[in-house]
Structures are given as C-alpha cells and as structure tokens.
Amino acid sequence: MRKAHIMGIEGVGMSALARLLMAEGVAVTGCDLAPGPRARRLGVPVHHGHDPGHLADEDTLVVPTPVPLDHPEVVAARKRGLRVLRRMELLAHFLAQRPSAGVTGTHGKTTTTGMLAAILLEAGLDPWVFLGGELALLPGNARPGRGPRVAEVDESDPLFREVRVSVAVATNLEADHVAPPGERAPNYHESLEALREAMRGFLAGAETVVVPAADPGLLALTEGLPRRLFGPGGEVWAEAVDLSPSCTSFRLVHREGPLGEVQLRVPGKHNVHNALAAALAALALGASPEAISRGLSRFPGVGRRFERVGEVGGAWVVDDYAHHPTEVQATLEAALLSGRRVRVFFQPHRLLRTQELWEAFAQALKGAHEVVVLPVYTAGERGRESPEALSDRIAKRLEDLGRSARRMDKEEALAYARATARPEDLLLFMGAGDVTLLARRLVHEG
C-alpha cells in the first residue's frame, strides 16, 4: 500500500487507522460528511462529503462499516482498480503481523483495551494500539509501537469474526447491534444467533481466549477453546473492593497468590470487571504482576467514559458514552455514588437500536432524579418512527414509572441545564452521539 483514501475519516476508528497507516509511511487522504477536529489533527487533505471526484492517485480505498459497497465512491474506486478494504479488514491486516490482543464485547471494550495498553506501556513492551476513544497515555486514539498489537475489535461489524489475534478478550455479550425483524443494515447482525456465531468465530481463531467466569453465555460459546477465566470462580479476581465517587480500589488476586493492590482512577464496579479482563490478557502477553497493578493504577480513563468535563454553577458536568441499557445503568450507579442529585440528559443512539430497546432504556434510567431525553441521534439511519417520537416514548414511560422526565431538543436542553444547575447537582450527559458537545458548551459558555 502506497497511498490510501479513507472515507469517514473523522470517525474515531477511521482516524486511528489513518494515524497507524501514516506511521508505516502510507500517504493518506480522506473525506467525511462532517469533517472535524480529528480529521484536522491528521494534517492530511480531507474532502467534505463523499464523492467519486475525491479519488486521485490512491491505490487503496478504506470504507467504514455503515457505507454500503454500492456507494458511488466505492464503485468508482473499483472501476479504477483500487483495492477496497473494509475498516475491519484493514484492522485484521494490522493485527496479523505481530503477537496481538483483540478486545471485544457489548460493553467495556474501549476501557478494557485502554487498561491493557496502560499495562503494556508500564511493562515497557512498546505496544501498538488501536482504540475507539481518546486515551491521554497514548496520546489520542492510536499508538504505532513496535511491541504487541492491542486493538478494540468492534462487534457491531459482522466482519469481526474474521479477525485473528493471539489473545482474544470478550468482556460480555448482549443483544446489541441486532437488526429488528425484516430490517438490514451493514453494522447490524441479522439476529442474536448471528451475533453469537460471529463472536464464536472471532474467539475460535485465537490462541488464548479470555472471558468472564460468571457469564454462562460466553462460557457456552467458548466450550472446548483454550480459554482463561476472570472474575469470581476464575483465574484472577478482586478482593476488598472499595467503590468511591471518583475511584475504585481493590486487591488483585491470582489463584497462585496476590498480584498487588490496584487504585483505579475510574469509578464503578463495571470497571473492576474491565480491569480483571485487562489483567488476565496482560498476563497472557507476558506482563509482570508489578506492571499490571502499576498500569491499572496509572490508567486515567478514556475520553467520554464518565469524563468530568467541568462545573457550572457548582454542579458537576459529566460526559459519558453509554448507549446501551446495561451501560446506562452502570454509569448511573457510578454517578449516584457521588451523593449528588443526578440529572441525566440522555441522547439515544441509532433508530433501530432504540426501536428495540426503548423500554429497557426507561428501566435503566428510572434511578435518576431527573431525565431529559433528547431526540435520537440517528447516525444516518432511517426507521419507522421519528427520532422525536421514540424519545417521547422513553420520556412518557419514565413518567409512568414515577420519574421526572421530558423530551427536549438540544438547544432547549442546554438552556434548561444552564438555568437550573445547582451546586448539589451532577449533570450527566449520556449517549454516543453529539450530546458530548452540549456538555462541553455548558462548561465553556457557562
């Protein structure tokens, strides 16, 4: 590969691939429907929108998962004889070149990958890292090291079953990115069974599989595979767990003895689960117990994962990426540890997911003191119901459950947050879409 054109280059995964290609001497150009700061930081030519006219003398076109292969820009690339690679195919190519670890799962894969990267950095192993978020230790979303290759492997892309790594980590598996009956989309599995089969394919291709000891679904999927288990009943577990509003401490224990004390700088019991997965994967890659406890303790958290972005009127403003009911509930539980009045500004992500999970979202959010539901961030999807109607349904259900809830548009929600913030509040902006911008505007504009 000499020169690559990357569609959707503003995306966190696509921009990370661009950085890693550039580190290998590949010239990069790109395009995006909404180029932003990540594309600008690359310092390469970036076109607005997607169009066959963007193609020049490149030899490779890299295509993100949501873009169909009959898109005019992809069709034009093939007519010109360019090699066309899906995002996951390029990642698989990278990971096949060295000893590697791939982290997947419905929840926690970005944080677990970041924790594993922190451990390998502490161990002096000079890891190569691909991450679906921003980590200050790298810094950014990628690191072109010469050691083991560590990557977040997104299970929303059915092609992840073809990725081959030395150590495959699955943090959990739930029904997410599963298309409703009769609907099809590139980044959705046809059924829950299809998702499970893809997960089995990914795990079966690894030399070592790391899964939770208390997850019957993943235990069934990994029956007969060379697996190592974490959590209660497994090879490593946590003792003396202490959850506080801003951090979590515990003793990391291996069945052969204690590995060390860990002081995580991220809250919530779900992060203990993530840390155990990262610790066992690090052991499989040869890290020492000392490096594991030090690396986990140095891990600063990934951007947009319970990220406290500032204060307004004395209220804490927190940004979080949670966009599945299980994640929403775990994040909310961590927020409630603060003892503050937790007011959630929730933006559901993707129409098809919200159609399937709206009731579960309402149930997950009912523990908040107040909920403002923003219109669904569609990410380009079209559905049977409008973004506003689906969000209205969640808000109405929360009211039926006895919780203060309403649906507001983004600017209305921002003005409401600004006018009503009190020192005892924790304002939690939650979702995988552009709700993050509201949190940052609230802090910066006051």
C-alpha positions in Angstrom: 0.0 0.0 0.0 1.4 3.4 -1.1 -1.4 5.8 -0.8 -4.9 5.3 0.8 -8.1 7.3 0.7 -10.2 6.9 3.9 -13.9 7.5 3.9 -15.4 8.7 7.2 -12.0 9.8 8.4 -13.5 11.9 11.2 -14.7 8.8 12.9 -12.7 7.7 15.9 -11.8 4.3 14.5 -11.1 5.6 10.9 -8.9 8.4 12.1 -7.0 5.9 14.3 -6.4 3.7 11.2 -5.2 6.8 9.3 -2.7 7.5 12.0 -1.4 4.0 12.0 -1.1 3.9 8.2 0.8 7.2 8.2 3.2 5.8 10.8 4.0 3.0 8.3 4.8 5.5 5.6 1.5 5.3 3.7 0.2 8.6 2.3 -3.4 9.3 3.4 -6.2 11.4 2.1 -9.8 11.4 3.4 -13.4 12.5 3.2 -16.2 12.8 5.7 -19.8 14.0 5.8 -18.8 16.3 8.7 -15.0 16.8 8.9 -14.0 18.0 12.4 -11.1 18.2 14.8 -9.9 14.6 14.5 -9.5 14.9 10.7 -7.8 18.3 11.0 -5.3 17.0 13.5 -4.1 14.4 11.0 -2.9 17.2 8.8 -3.9 15.5 5.5 -6.2 16.6 2.7 -9.8 16.0 3.7 -12.8 16.5 1.4 -16.3 17.3 2.6 -18.9 14.7 1.8 -18.5 11.5 -0.2 -18.0 11.7 -3.9 -16.1 9.8 -6.6 -14.3 13.0 -7.5 -12.3 12.7 -4.3 -10.3 9.8 -5.8 -6.9 10.8 -7.4 -3.8 8.6 -7.5 -4.5 6.4 -4.4 -4.1 2.6 -4.7 -6.4 1.7 -1.8 -9.8 2.9 -0.5 -10.8 2.2 3.1 -14.5 2.1 3.8 -16.2 2.4 7.2 -18.9 -0.2 8.2 -22.0 1.9 7.6 -21.1 2.8 4.0 -22.6 0.3 1.5 -20.3 -1.3 -1.1 -22.6 0.0 -3.9 -21.9 3.6 -2.8 -20.8 5.7 -5.9 -17.3 6.4 -4.4 -16.7 2.7 -3.8 -18.0 1.7 -7.2 -15.7 4.3 -8.8 -12.7 3.1 -6.9 -13.2 -0.5 -8.1 -13.6 0.7 -11.7 -10.2 2.4 -11.3 -8.6 -0.8 -10.0 -8.1 0.4 -6.4 -8.0 -2.2 -3.6 -11.1 -1.7 -1.5 -10.8 -2.6 2.2 -13.4 -2.5 4.9 -12.4 -1.0 8.2 -12.3 -4.4 9.9 -10.3 -5.9 7.0 -7.6 -3.3 7.4 -7.5 -3.8 11.2 -7.3 -7.6 10.7 -4.3 -7.0 8.4 -2.6 -4.9 11.0 -3.2 -7.4 13.8 -2.0 -10.4 11.8 1.6 -9.1 11.6 2.7 -9.5 15.2 1.6 -11.1 18.5 -1.7 -9.3 19.3 -4.7 -9.0 21.6 -8.2 -8.0 20.5 -10.8 -6.9 22.9 -14.5 -7.2 22.1 -17.8 -7.3 23.9 -21.0 -5.3 24.1 -19.7 -3.1 27.0 -16.4 -2.0 28.3 -14.2 -2.9 25.3 -12.8 0.6 24.9 -11.9 0.9 28.6 -10.5 -2.6 28.8 -8.3 -2.0 25.7 -7.1 1.2 27.2 -6.3 -0.5 30.5 -4.4 -3.2 28.7 -2.5 -0.6 26.8 -1.6 1.1 30.1 -0.3 -2.1 31.5 1.9 -2.9 28.4 3.3 0.6 28.5 4.1 0.2 32.1 5.8 -3.1 31.3 8.0 -1.4 28.7 6.6 -3.6 25.9 6.1 -0.6 23.5 2.6 -1.6 22.4 1.0 -0.7 19.1 -2.6 0.4 20.0 -5.8 0.9 18.1 -8.6 2.4 20.3 -12.2 3.6 19.8 -11.7 6.5 22.2 -9.1 9.1 23.3 -6.5 8.0 25.9 -4.1 10.6 27.3 -1.4 7.9 27.8 -1.0 7.2 24.1 -1.9 10.1 23.5 -5.0 10.0 21.3 -6.7 7.0 19.7 -3.7 5.2 18.3 -0.1 4.4 19.0 2.4 2.9 16.5 4.6 1.0 18.8 6.9 -2.0 17.9 5.6 -4.4 20.5 2.4 -6.4 20.8 -0.5 -5.1 18.9 -3.6 -4.3 21.0 -6.9 -3.4 19.5 -10.5 -2.8 20.3 -12.5 -5.1 18.0 -16.0 -3.7 17.4 -18.5 -6.5 17.5 -21.1 -4.3 15.7 -19.3 -5.1 12.4 -20.1 -8.7 11.4 -16.7 -8.9 9.7 -15.1 -9.0 13.2 -15.5 -12.8 13.1 -12.6 -12.9 10.6 -10.1 -11.0 12.8 -7.3 -13.2 14.1 -5.3 -12.4 17.3 -3.1 -14.2 19.7 -5.3 -13.3 22.7 -9.0 -12.7 22.3 -10.9 -11.0 25.1 -14.7 -10.9 25.3 -15.9 -8.7 28.2 -19.6 -9.7 27.8 -22.2 -10.2 25.1 -25.7 -8.9 24.9 -28.3 -8.2 22.1 -26.9 -5.0 20.7 -26.4 -4.2 17.0 -29.1 -6.8 16.2 -31.5 -5.6 13.5 -35.2 -5.7 14.1 -37.0 -8.4 12.1 -37.2 -7.5 8.5 -34.6 -4.8 8.7 -31.0 -5.0 7.4 -28.0 -2.6 7.8 -24.3 -3.0 7.4 -23.5 -2.5 11.0 -26.2 -4.8 12.4 -26.3 -8.6 12.8 -29.3 -10.3 11.2 -30.2 -11.9 14.5 -28.9 -12.6 18.0 -27.8 -16.0 16.9 -25.8 -14.5 14.0 -24.1 -12.2 16.6 -23.2 -15.2 18.7 -21.9 -17.1 15.7 -19.7 -14.2 14.8 -18.4 -14.0 18.3 -17.6 -17.7 18.3 -15.8 -17.2 15.0 -13.6 -14.4 16.5 -12.8 -16.3 19.7 -12.2 -19.7 17.9 -9.4 -18.1 15.8 -7.3 -17.0 18.8 -4.5 -18.9 20.6 -5.9 -17.9 24.0 -9.4 -16.7 24.9 -10.2 -14.5 28.0 -13.8 -14.5 29.2 -15.7 -13.9 32.4 -16.1 -17.0 34.6 -19.6 -15.9 35.6 -21.0 -15.4 32.1 -22.9 -18.6 31.1 -23.4 -17.4 27.5 -19.8 -16.8 26.8 -18.8 -20.0 28.7 -21.1 -21.9 26.3 -19.7 -20.1 23.3 -16.1 -20.9 24.3 -16.6 -24.5 25.3 -13.6 -26.5 24.0 -11.5 -23.4 23.3 -8.2 -22.6 25.1 -9.8 -20.2 27.5 -8.7 -18.4 30.7 -11.4 -17.1 33.0 -11.5 -13.9 35.1 -13.8 -12.8 38.0 -15.3 -14.9 40.7 -14.5 -18.6 40.1 -11.8 -17.7 37.6 -8.0 -17.5 37.4 -7.9 -13.8 38.7 -10.4 -11.9 40.8 -10.7 -8.8 43.0 -10.9 -8.7 46.8 -11.5 -5.9 49.3 -13.3 -3.8 46.6 -13.9 -0.2 47.7 -16.1 1.9 45.4 -15.9 5.7 45.9 -17.4 8.6 43.8 -14.2 9.1 41.8 -12.1 5.9 42.1 -12.1 2.2 42.9 -9.6 0.3 44.9 -9.2 -3.5 45.2 -6.7 -6.3 45.7 -5.9 -8.2 42.6 -5.6 -11.9 43.3 -4.4 -14.8 41.1 -5.2 -18.4 42.1 -1.5 -18.8 42.9 -1.4 -15.7 45.1 -1.9 -11.9 45.4 -0.7 -9.8 42.4 -0.9 -6.4 44.0 -3.1 -3.5 45.2 -4.9 -1.5 42.5 -6.2 2.0 42.8 -8.3 2.7 39.7 -8.9 6.3 38.8 -12.3 5.5 37.3 -15.5 4.7 39.4 -18.0 1.9 39.2 -17.9 -1.8 39.8 -18.1 -2.3 36.0 -14.6 -1.0 35.8 -13.4 -3.7 38.2 -14.7 -6.2 35.7 -12.9 -4.4 32.9 -9.7 -4.3 34.9 -9.8 -8.0 35.6 -10.2 -8.8 31.9 -7.2 -6.5 31.1 -5.1 -8.0 33.8 -5.6 -11.6 32.6 -4.9 -10.6 29.0 -1.7 -8.9 30.1 -0.6 -12.0 31.9 -1.2 -13.9 28.7 1.0 -11.4 26.9 3.8 -11.8 29.4 3.4 -8.7 31.6 4.6 -8.9 35.2 2.3 -8.6 38.2 4.0 -5.4 39.2 3.4 -3.9 35.8 -0.2 -4.9 35.9 -1.0 -3.3 39.2 1.0 -0.1 38.3 -0.5 0.1 34.8 -4.1 -0.2 36.1 -3.4 2.4 38.7 -2.0 4.8 36.1 -4.9 4.3 33.7 -6.6 7.8 33.6 -9.8 6.7 31.9 -10.8 7.0 28.3 -12.4 10.2 27.0 -16.2 10.3 27.2 -16.2 7.5 29.8 -17.5 9.2 32.9 -15.4 12.2 32.0 -15.9 15.1 34.3 -15.5 18.0 31.9 -16.0 20.8 34.4 -18.6 22.6 36.6 -21.4 25.1 36.0 -22.9 26.9 39.0 -21.1 24.4 41.3 -22.8 21.4 39.5 -20.5 18.7 38.2 -20.8 18.2 34.4 -20.0 14.6 33.3 -19.9 13.3 29.8 -20.4 9.6 29.1 -20.6 7.4 26.0 -23.2 4.9 27.4 -25.7 4.0 24.7 -27.0 0.6 25.7 -29.3 0.0 28.7 -26.7 -2.0 30.6 -24.1 0.7 30.2 -26.7 3.4 31.1 -27.5 1.6 34.3 -23.8 1.0 35.2 -23.0 4.7 34.6 -25.9 5.9 36.6 -24.9 3.7 39.5 -21.4 5.2 39.4 -22.9 8.7 39.3 -25.2 8.0 42.3 -22.1 7.1 44.4 -21.4 10.9 44.4 -24.3 11.5 46.7 -25.4 14.3 44.4 -28.7 14.9 42.6 -28.2 13.1 39.3 -29.9 14.7 36.4 -29.5 12.9 33.1 -29.5 14.4 29.6 -29.8 11.2 27.6 -29.5 11.1 23.8 -30.4 7.6 22.4 -28.1 6.4 19.6 -29.5 4.9 16.4 -33.1 4.4 15.5 -33.1 0.6 15.1 -31.4 0.1 18.5 -33.9 2.5 20.1 -36.9 0.8 18.5 -35.7 -2.5 20.0 -34.6 -1.2 23.5 -36.7 1.8 24.4 -38.4 0.1 27.3 -35.0 -1.2 28.6 -33.7 2.4 28.4 -36.6 3.7 30.5 -36.0 1.0 33.1 -32.2 1.7 33.2 -32.8 5.5 33.6 -35.5 5.3 36.3 -32.9 5.5 39.1 -32.0 9.1 38.1 -33.5 12.1 39.9 -34.5 13.7 36.6 -34.2 12.7 33.0 -34.2 14.9 29.9 -34.5 12.8 26.7 -33.0 14.3 23.5 -34.2 13.2 20.1 -32.5 10.0 18.9 -29.1 10.6 17.2 -29.7 8.7 14.0 -26.2 8.3 12.7 -27.7 8.4 9.2 -30.3 5.6 9.9 -33.9 5.7 8.8 -36.6 4.0 10.8 -40.3 3.5 11.1 -40.6 6.2 13.8 -39.1 9.7 14.0 -36.2 10.4 16.4 -38.6 12.7 18.4 -41.4 10.1 18.6 -39.0 7.4 20.0 -37.6 9.8 22.6 -41.1 10.9 23.6 -41.9 7.2 24.2 -39.0 6.8 26.6 -39.8 10.1 28.5 -43.5 9.1 28.8 -42.6 5.6 30.1 -40.3 7.3 32.7 -43.2 9.5 33.8 -45.3 6.3 34.2 -42.6 4.9 36.4 -42.8 7.9 38.6 -39.7 9.7 37.4 -39.5 13.4 36.4 -38.8 13.2 32.6 -39.4 15.2 29.5 -38.2 15.3 25.9 -36.4 18.5 24.8 -34.5 19.5 21.7 -30.7 20.0 22.1 -30.7 23.8 22.4 -33.7 23.8 24.7 -32.0 21.2 26.9 -28.8 23.3 27.0 -30.7 26.4 28.1 -32.6 24.4 30.7 -29.4 22.9 32.2 -27.8 26.3 32.3 -30.8 27.9 34.0 -31.4 25.1 36.6 -27.9 23.9 37.6 -27.4 23.8 41.4 -24.3 23.1 43.4 -25.7 19.8 44.6 -26.3 18.5 41.0 -24.4 16.1 38.8 -25.4 16.8 35.2 -24.8 13.6 33.3 -24.8 14.0 29.5 -25.0 10.5 28.1 -25.0 8.9 24.7 -22.7 8.1 21.7 -23.9 11.0 19.5 -23.2 14.7 19.7 -24.7 15.1 23.2 -21.0 15.5 24.2 -20.9 18.9 22.6 -23.7 20.1 24.9 -21.7 19.1 28.0 -18.7 21.0 26.7 -20.7 24.1 25.7 -22.4 24.2 29.0 -19.0 24.3 30.8 -17.3 26.7 28.4 -20.2 29.1 27.8 -21.5 28.9 31.4 
